[in-house]
Amino acid sequence: MNQSKQPQKKQVVVKKKPQQRKDVKSVENFYAGCSTEEERKQRRDFADEHFLQRPVSPPPFLFEKEDDQEDKKN
């Protein structure tokens, strides 16, 4: 039982790496086929609505905690 589970875990790890590479290629070719700026804008809007996650600034309390710790050390 345990022997059959271990190879499955390894296969999952192997499958994740090619998916990441495909993501990089899709970003490089994001505007493929768009001849006008309007088409590019439509593709950006569609991506924002459906599957792109924009980076979000961390909540301010994370920095406040770090500052408090530095103040206590000094």
C-alpha positions as CSV (number, residue, x, y, z in Angstrom):
1,M,0.0,0.0,0.0
2,N,2.7,2.5,1.0
3,Q,4.8,1.7,-2.0
4,S,2.0,2.5,-4.4
5,K,1.4,5.8,-2.7
6,Q,4.9,7.1,-2.9
7,P,5.3,7.0,-6.8
8,Q,2.0,8.8,-7.1
9,K,3.3,11.7,-5.1
10,K,6.4,11.9,-7.3
11,Q,4.3,11.9,-10.4
12,V,2.3,14.9,-9.1
13,V,5.5,16.9,-8.5
14,V,6.7,16.1,-12.0
15,K,3.4,17.3,-13.5
16,K,3.5,20.7,-11.8
17,K,6.8,21.8,-13.4
18,P,5.6,21.6,-17.1
19,Q,2.4,23.5,-16.1
20,Q,4.5,26.4,-14.8
21,R,6.5,26.5,-18.0
22,K,3.2,26.6,-20.0
23,D,2.1,29.6,-17.9
24,V,5.3,31.5,-18.8
25,K,4.8,30.8,-22.5
26,S,1.2,31.9,-22.4
27,V,2.2,35.2,-20.8
28,E,4.8,35.7,-23.5
29,N,2.2,35.1,-26.2
30,F,-0.6,36.9,-24.3
31,Y,-1.2,39.4,-27.2
32,A,-0.7,36.9,-30.0
33,G,-3.2,37.7,-32.7
34,C,-4.1,41.1,-31.4
35,S,-3.5,43.7,-34.2
36,T,-4.9,46.7,-32.6
37,E,-4.7,48.3,-29.1
38,E,-8.4,47.9,-28.7
39,E,-8.1,44.1,-29.1
40,R,-5.3,44.1,-26.5
41,K,-7.4,46.1,-24.1
42,Q,-10.3,43.6,-24.5
43,R,-8.0,40.7,-23.8
44,R,-6.6,42.4,-20.7
45,D,-10.1,43.1,-19.4
46,F,-11.2,39.6,-20.0
47,A,-8.1,38.2,-18.3
48,D,-8.6,40.5,-15.3
49,E,-12.2,39.4,-14.9
50,H,-11.6,35.6,-15.3
51,F,-8.2,34.3,-14.4
52,L,-5.4,36.8,-13.8
53,Q,-4.6,37.6,-10.2
54,R,-3.0,41.0,-9.8
55,P,-0.4,41.4,-7.0
56,V,-2.1,42.8,-3.9
57,S,-0.1,44.9,-1.4
58,P,0.2,43.2,2.0
59,P,-2.0,44.3,4.8
60,P,-0.5,47.1,6.8
61,F,-0.6,45.1,10.1
62,L,2.2,42.9,8.8
63,F,4.6,45.9,8.7
64,E,3.3,47.3,12.0
65,K,4.3,44.0,13.7
66,E,7.8,44.1,12.2
67,D,8.2,47.8,13.4
68,D,7.0,46.9,16.9
69,Q,9.6,44.1,17.1
70,E,12.4,46.4,16.0
71,D,11.3,49.1,18.5
72,K,11.5,46.5,21.4
73,K,14.9,45.4,20.3
74,N,16.3,49.0,20.3
